[in-house]
Amino acid sequence: MIENVTDDLLQRALESLSNRSMKDVRLPYTVIPSFYDLKLQVHLHQGKPETFFFNGSVTIKIYCSISTKHFFVHAHSRLNISLDKISVSYTFHY
């Protein structure tokens, strides 16, 4: 479930997805991940496995060899993603 999504942003994302071939599921060759920092906090409490949960964060550094307005990353449909926590921390243009 994605939280804090405006209708306009969601509509634009869905339109972009519909224009894209579903066979094309990999990052473009011009978008190169160079670093991943994954932090998970697993909550294993006594009880049923259905009550276990986790939270965490990921930082991904990428290099774009050509300018791009967007690219897609995969996430499980049951993840709660807060868009206000997603940021571009650094850009550089030649």
N, CA, C and O atoms as a DFTB+ gen file, in Angstrom:
376 C
 N C O
     1  1       0.845      -1.178       0.000
     2  2       0.000       0.000       0.000
     3  2       0.888       1.238       0.000
     4  3       1.805       1.347       0.814
     5  1       0.628       2.139      -0.878
     6  2       1.407       3.375      -0.959
     7  2       0.614       4.472      -0.275
     8  3      -0.551       4.703      -0.600
     9  1       1.249       5.147       0.672
    10  2       0.593       6.203       1.430
    11  2       0.971       7.566       0.865
    12  3       1.990       7.715       0.191
    13  1       0.132       8.556       1.154
    14  2       0.430       9.950       0.814
    15  2       0.594      10.188      -0.686
    16  3       1.442      10.977      -1.101
    17  1      -0.194       9.525      -1.478
    18  2      -0.109       9.688      -2.924
    19  2      -1.247      10.574      -3.390
    20  3      -2.409      10.311      -3.082
    21  1      -0.922      11.615      -4.125
    22  2      -1.977      12.455      -4.680
    23  2      -2.592      11.739      -5.866
    24  3      -1.938      10.922      -6.514
    25  1      -3.853      12.045      -6.152
    26  2      -4.534      11.416      -7.281
    27  2      -3.799      11.692      -8.585
    28  3      -3.689      10.807      -9.434
    29  1      -3.294      12.919      -8.751
    30  2      -2.590      13.282      -9.977
    31  2      -1.314      12.459     -10.145
    32  3      -1.040      11.956     -11.234
    33  1      -0.541      12.322      -9.081
    34  2       0.699      11.556      -9.141
    35  2       0.406      10.097      -9.453
    36  3       1.087       9.487     -10.278
    37  1      -0.594       9.538      -8.802
    38  2      -0.959       8.149      -9.043
    39  2      -1.436       7.959     -10.479
    40  3      -1.073       6.976     -11.126
    41  1      -2.234       8.878     -10.977
    42  2      -2.729       8.790     -12.354
    43  2      -1.574       8.834     -13.354
    44  3      -1.552       8.057     -14.308
    45  1      -0.623       9.732     -13.142
    46  2       0.522       9.825     -14.054
    47  2       1.362       8.550     -14.029
    48  3       1.839       8.092     -15.068
    49  1       1.538       7.983     -12.839
    50  2       2.308       6.740     -12.731
    51  2       1.603       5.604     -13.458
    52  3       2.246       4.826     -14.163
    53  1       0.291       5.502     -13.292
    54  2      -0.464       4.441     -13.958
    55  2      -0.446       4.611     -15.471
    56  3      -0.337       3.624     -16.199
    57  1      -0.550       5.843     -15.956
    58  2      -0.482       6.087     -17.401
    59  2       0.886       5.698     -17.947
    60  3       0.987       5.110     -19.024
    61  1       1.918       6.022     -17.212
    62  2       3.262       5.677     -17.646
    63  2       3.438       4.166     -17.702
    64  3       4.063       3.640     -18.623
    65  1       2.884       3.470     -16.711
    66  2       2.963       2.012     -16.701
    67  2       2.227       1.405     -17.880
    68  3       2.705       0.447     -18.487
    69  1       1.063       1.955     -18.208
    70  2       0.273       1.386     -19.298
    71  2       0.952       1.589     -20.648
    72  3       0.700       0.829     -21.583
    73  1       1.806       2.596     -20.764
    74  2       2.518       2.851     -22.014
    75  2       3.789       2.019     -22.144
    76  3       4.442       2.036     -23.187
    77  1       4.128       1.311     -21.114
    78  2       5.381       0.574     -21.084
    79  2       5.129      -0.914     -21.297
    80  3       4.142      -1.454     -20.799
    81  1       5.983      -1.555     -22.007
    82  2       5.853      -2.988     -22.225
    83  2       6.077      -3.717     -20.907
    84  3       7.071      -3.473     -20.224
    85  1       5.169      -4.600     -20.550
    86  2       5.329      -5.343     -19.300
    87  2       6.469      -6.355     -19.401
    88  3       6.886      -6.910     -18.385
    89  1       6.976      -6.603     -20.600
    90  2       8.138      -7.466     -20.757
    91  2       9.410      -6.716     -20.377
    92  3      10.433      -7.332     -20.081
    93  1       9.345      -5.403     -20.385
    94  2      10.495      -4.552     -20.095
    95  2      10.513      -4.245     -18.602
    96  3      10.116      -3.156     -18.187
    97  1      10.973      -5.203     -17.789
    98  2      10.883      -5.055     -16.340
    99  2      12.226      -4.755     -15.677
   100  3      12.293      -4.633     -14.453
   101  1      13.268      -4.638     -16.444
   102  2      14.577      -4.352     -15.861
   103  2      14.882      -2.863     -15.951
   104  3      14.263      -2.123     -16.715
   105  1      15.855      -2.446     -15.147
   106  2      16.318      -1.064     -15.261
   107  2      16.892      -0.846     -16.655
   108  3      17.490      -1.758     -17.227
   109  1      16.718       0.345     -17.205
   110  2      17.362       0.629     -18.493
   111  2      18.882       0.535     -18.333
   112  3      19.408       0.750     -17.241
   113  1      19.572       0.220     -19.402
   114  2      21.028       0.082     -19.323
   115  2      21.707       1.396     -18.966
   116  3      22.884       1.402     -18.607
   117  1      20.992       2.502     -19.057
   118  2      21.562       3.811     -18.731
   119  2      21.416       4.171     -17.253
   120  3      21.950       5.189     -16.813
   121  1      20.700       3.349     -16.483
   122  2      20.526       3.556     -15.041
   123  2      21.291       2.443     -14.330
   124  3      20.904       1.276     -14.394
   125  1      22.373       2.810     -13.655
   126  2      23.281       1.816     -13.085
   127  2      23.341       1.978     -11.569
   128  3      23.864       2.980     -11.082
   129  1      22.811       1.005     -10.807
   130  2      22.935       1.080      -9.348
   131  2      24.398       0.843      -8.952
   132  3      25.046      -0.072      -9.460
   133  1      24.904       1.672      -8.048
   134  2      26.301       1.519      -7.640
   135  2      26.454       1.203      -6.159
   136  3      27.537       0.815      -5.721
   137  1      25.382       1.362      -5.377
   138  2      25.489       1.132      -3.933
   139  2      24.099       0.909      -3.351
   140  3      23.152       1.616      -3.694
   141  1      23.985      -0.081      -2.466
   142  2      22.749      -0.336      -1.722
   143  2      23.075      -0.348      -0.235
   144  3      24.046      -0.980       0.179
   145  1      22.286       0.334       0.559
   146  2      22.395       0.275       2.017
   147  2      21.014      -0.103       2.534
   148  3      20.121       0.741       2.606
   149  1      20.840      -1.367       2.893
   150  2      19.551      -1.896       3.328
   151  2      19.577      -2.104       4.832
   152  3      20.455      -2.789       5.356
   153  1      18.617      -1.513       5.521
   154  2      18.503      -1.665       6.974
   155  2      17.136      -2.249       7.286
   156  3      16.113      -1.683       6.902
   157  1      17.115      -3.386       7.984
   158  2      15.870      -4.036       8.374
   159  2      15.822      -4.204       9.878
   160  3      16.822      -4.540      10.512
   161  1      14.660      -3.967      10.437
   162  2      14.415      -4.234      11.846
   163  2      13.290      -5.261      11.883
   164  3      12.145      -4.963      11.543
   165  1      13.638      -6.478      12.301
   166  2      12.685      -7.585      12.305
   167  2      12.076      -7.703      13.695
   168  3      12.789      -7.696      14.698
   169  1      10.756      -7.811      13.744
   170  2      10.030      -7.913      15.007
   171  2       9.478      -9.327      15.139
   172  3       8.405      -9.636      14.620
   173  1      10.220     -10.184      15.839
   174  2       9.816     -11.564      16.070
   175  2       9.346     -11.680      17.512
   176  3      10.154     -11.787      18.435
   177  1       8.062     -11.658      17.689
   178  2       7.488     -11.753      19.026
   179  2       6.955     -13.155      19.238
   180  3       6.694     -13.887      18.284
   181  1       6.797     -13.516      20.493
   182  2       6.190     -14.816      20.767
   183  2       4.778     -14.806      20.222
   184  3       4.058     -13.816      20.348
   185  1       4.403     -15.876      19.636
   186  2       3.071     -15.952      19.060
   187  2       3.108     -16.558      17.683
   188  3       4.059     -17.242      17.305
   189  1       2.070     -16.298      16.948
   190  2       1.930     -16.876      15.619
   191  2       2.815     -16.138      14.614
   192  3       3.003     -14.926      14.714
   193  1       3.353     -16.875      13.651
   194  2       4.173     -16.219      12.620
   195  2       3.424     -15.124      11.865
   196  3       4.052     -14.216      11.320
   197  1       2.107     -15.192      11.822
   198  2       1.324     -14.172      11.127
   199  2       1.458     -12.797      11.784
   200  3       1.167     -11.777      11.159
   201  1       1.902     -12.768      13.053
   202  2       2.036     -11.489      13.757
   203  2       3.436     -10.886      13.615
   204  3       3.674      -9.764      14.061
   205  1       4.350     -11.616      13.004
   206  2       5.696     -11.093      12.801
   207  2       5.647      -9.984      11.751
   208  3       4.846     -10.042      10.818
   209  1       6.497      -8.984      11.906
   210  2       6.572      -7.926      10.907
   211  2       7.971      -7.328      10.913
   212  3       8.787      -7.632      11.783
   213  1       8.233      -6.480       9.937
   214  2       9.522      -5.802       9.871
   215  2       9.319      -4.394       9.339
   216  3       8.311      -4.087       8.703
   217  1      10.283      -3.563       9.611
   218  2      10.338      -2.248       8.986
   219  2      11.796      -1.977       8.641
   220  3      12.702      -2.656       9.124
   221  1      12.003      -0.990       7.811
   222  2      13.368      -0.717       7.414
   223  2      13.464       0.405       6.412
   224  3      12.496       1.114       6.136
   225  1      14.643       0.544       5.883
   226  2      14.893       1.587       4.891
   227  2      15.956       1.100       3.919
   228  3      16.707       0.167       4.202
   229  1      15.998       1.749       2.779
   230  2      17.032       1.434       1.799
   231  2      17.506       2.736       1.159
   232  3      16.711       3.621       0.842
   233  1      18.792       2.825       0.984
   234  2      19.400       3.913       0.223
   235  2      20.037       3.276      -1.001
   236  3      20.828       2.340      -0.886
   237  1      19.689       3.786      -2.159
   238  2      20.244       3.264      -3.403
   239  2      20.913       4.420      -4.136
   240  3      20.275       5.427      -4.443
   241  1      22.188       4.267      -4.409
   242  2      22.898       5.264      -5.211
   243  2      22.946       4.741      -6.639
   244  3      23.318       3.595      -6.892
   245  1      22.562       5.612      -7.561
   246  2      22.549       5.209      -8.965
   247  2      23.316       6.219      -9.799
   248  3      23.481       7.380      -9.424
   249  1      23.769       5.744     -10.921
   250  2      24.417       6.586     -11.916
   251  2      23.565       6.516     -13.176
   252  3      23.287       5.428     -13.679
   253  1      23.154       7.661     -13.682
   254  2      22.405       7.728     -14.946
   255  2      23.356       8.248     -16.013
   256  3      23.839       9.378     -15.929
   257  1      23.621       7.426     -17.006
   258  2      24.563       7.845     -18.047
   259  2      23.945       8.836     -19.026
   260  3      24.662       9.550     -19.727
   261  1      22.623       8.882     -19.074
   262  2      21.927       9.924     -19.830
   263  2      20.784      10.442     -18.969
   264  3      20.320       9.754     -18.060
   265  1      20.342      11.631     -19.254
   266  2      19.260      12.246     -18.487
   267  2      18.001      11.396     -18.562
   268  3      17.674      10.848     -19.615
   269  1      17.296      11.288     -17.441
   270  2      16.043      10.542     -17.420
   271  2      15.067      11.225     -16.482
   272  3      15.472      11.790     -15.465
   273  1      13.792      11.179     -16.812
   274  2      12.771      11.768     -15.949
   275  2      12.271      10.766     -14.926
   276  3      11.805      11.154     -13.855
   277  1      12.361       9.470     -15.244
   278  2      11.866       8.454     -14.323
   279  2      12.456       7.088     -14.662
   280  3      12.947       6.853     -15.766
   281  1      12.391       6.218     -13.695
   282  2      12.652       4.800     -13.896
   283  2      11.878       4.071     -12.810
   284  3      11.464       4.681     -11.823
   285  1      11.683       2.788     -12.983
   286  2      10.855       2.021     -12.066
   287  2      11.705       1.064     -11.246
   288  3      12.662       0.476     -11.749
   289  1      11.348       0.919      -9.993
   290  2      11.960      -0.089      -9.137
   291  2      10.848      -1.018      -8.654
   292  3       9.684      -0.624      -8.578
   293  1      11.217      -2.233      -8.336
   294  2      10.237      -3.225      -7.909
   295  2      10.046      -3.172      -6.399
   296  3      10.984      -2.896      -5.651
   297  1       8.829      -3.437      -5.965
   298  2       8.517      -3.541      -4.539
   299  2       7.339      -4.487      -4.387
   300  3       6.475      -4.558      -5.260
   301  1       7.307      -5.195      -3.307
   302  2       6.190      -6.105      -3.035
   303  2       4.924      -5.288      -2.822
   304  3       4.971      -4.211      -2.226
   305  1       3.811      -5.785      -3.298
   306  2       2.551      -5.032      -3.238
   307  2       2.065      -4.789      -1.811
   308  3       1.246      -3.896      -1.593
   309  1       2.546      -5.557      -0.838
   310  2       2.091      -5.371       0.541
   311  2       3.005      -4.457       1.352
   312  3       2.778      -4.263       2.546
   313  1       4.021      -3.901       0.731
   314  2       4.882      -2.960       1.442
   315  2       4.180      -1.621       1.586
   316  3       3.492      -1.174       0.669
   317  1       4.349      -0.988       2.720
   318  2       3.849       0.371       2.936
   319  2       4.985       1.330       2.614
   320  3       5.999       1.364       3.311
   321  1       4.808       2.100       1.563
   322  2       5.845       3.027       1.118
   323  2       5.327       4.446       1.295
   324  3       4.285       4.800       0.745
   325  1       6.040       5.251       2.051
   326  2       5.661       6.649       2.259
   327  2       6.402       7.506       1.247
   328  3       7.624       7.637       1.311
   329  1       5.663       8.088       0.315
   330  2       6.305       8.887      -0.728
   331  2       7.005      10.115      -0.174
   332  3       7.948      10.614      -0.787
   333  1       6.560      10.616       0.982
   334  2       7.238      11.780       1.559
   335  2       8.620      11.419       2.090
   336  3       9.392      12.309       2.445
   337  1       8.943      10.135       2.150
   338  2      10.262       9.693       2.593
   339  2      11.199       9.419       1.417
   340  3      12.386       9.162       1.616
   341  1      10.672       9.473       0.197
   342  2      11.485       9.236      -0.994
   343  2      12.070      10.569      -1.443
   344  3      11.350      11.559      -1.579
   345  1      13.368      10.586      -1.669
   346  2      13.981      11.848      -2.070
   347  2      15.137      11.601      -3.032
   348  3      15.729      10.522      -3.068
   349  1      15.430      12.620      -3.794
   350  2      16.634      12.650      -4.614
   351  2      17.581      13.577      -3.882
   352  3      17.327      14.776      -3.767
   353  1      18.668      13.022      -3.390
   354  2      19.541      13.827      -2.541
   355  2      20.628      14.563      -3.314
   356  3      21.221      15.510      -2.799
   357  1      20.892      14.136      -4.542
   358  2      21.970      14.782      -5.281
   359  2      21.761      14.554      -6.772
   360  3      21.473      13.439      -7.208
   361  1      21.908      15.602      -7.530
   362  2      21.886      15.469      -8.989
   363  2      23.045      16.255      -9.565
   364  3      23.534      17.203      -8.950
   365  1      23.474      15.864     -10.727
   366  2      24.571      16.548     -11.383
   367  2      24.306      16.539     -12.872
   368  3      24.016      15.491     -13.448
   369  1      24.401      17.688     -13.494
   370  2      24.205      17.806     -14.933
   371  2      25.494      18.303     -15.563
   372  3      26.136      19.216     -15.044
   373  1      25.867      17.705     -16.672
   374  2      27.070      18.136     -17.393
   375  2      26.802      19.397     -18.153
   376  3      27.696      19.916     -18.823
